[in-house]
């Protein structure tokens, strides 16, 4: 059973690594995120959100729901770990 789990882990890991071959290089100024999104956020964030900090404007206003639900997922994962690892009284 452990061998099957190990093989499944290797296969899924190989598939995930294969999928990253299409990613742009780290820091590539010609990547889609750098050519389309970054310039828009830098130019329009303060005017649209009225927040003086660019990072806060992006995380709080543009990606607010995404950030909120990421926090909920992390909280649920922590709660699941606590529930699984807690000791029950005999």
N, C-alpha and C positions, 0 to 999 in steps of 0.2 A: 504494500500500500504506500509506503514511503517512497519507493522507487517511482511509482506512478505520479505521485505529487511532485517529485523532483523533475521528472520529464515534462510534466505539464507546465511547471514553472519555467523551465528552460525554453520550451516552445513559445509560450506567451511572451517571455522576455525577448526572444529573438524577433518575434513579430513587432513588438513595440520599438525595438532598436531599428528594425528595417523601416518603420514608419517615420523615423526622424531623419532619414536621409534626404527628404524633400525640404526640410527646414532651411531657411536662409542662414548664412554664417552669423555667428555671434557678433553683434556690433556693425553689421552690414548697413551702410547708409542708404542702399538701394532696396532694402527690404520693404514689403508693403506697409508694415507698421510705421516705418520711418518716413516713407514718401507720402502717405495719405493721412494717417491719424495724428502723428506727432505735430506736424505743422499746424493742423487745425486746432488742436488743443492749446498749443503755445500761443497762437494768435487770438483765439476767441474765448478762452476760459475766463479771463478776468471780466470781460465785457458781458458774457452771458450769465456768470454765476455771482459776480460781485464779491468774490472771495480773493483776498490778496495773495494767498499762497497757492501756487499752481498744483502742487501735489494734493493738497486738501480739496481743491476744486474738483480735481479728477476723481479722487476716491469718494468724496462726499456727494457730489452732484451728478457727475456723469456715470459713475459706477456704484451708486449708492445701494441699489438692490443686490447687485452682485456681491459687494462687500458684506452686506447684512446676511445674506444666505451662506456665504463662506463661513462667517462667524457661527451661524446656527449649526452648520455641519461639523465644525470643530467642537462645539459644545456637545452635540449628540455623540460624537465619537468618544469624547472624554467621559461622558456619562455611561456609555456602554462599557468602557474599560473599567470604570469603578464598579459597575454592577457585576461584571464577570470576575473581577479579582477580589471582591470583598469576601470576608470570611463570615460564614454563618455560625451562629452560636449553637452548640450541640444541645 
